[in-house]
């Protein structure tokens, strides 16, 4: 089973007031809410949107380690899950995230 989480930044805008636009990281949701409440207290009507630039996929399979990996688009994430499901139907259970974590370690060059 796969679980998709949009971890893209939140963008708060106010119509006809571009100077009030603020971008908040996914992990700063409380800060975004505080900013929204502040704008509303000033009589403004903020609009909140979430981007589409970071997707976390968690794959859970009975009898196997959970896998999680981040992608730059939902289509990449869905493609990854489709690949895992196709391989699982053939009896393959690869842990792609283990290799990705190894290659992303600081100081490790991708060029050999």
Helices and strands as residue ranges (DSSP letters): E 2-6, E 10-14, G 18-20, E 22-24, G 26-28, H 29-41, E 46-50, E 55-59, E 67-71, H 74-89, H 96-103
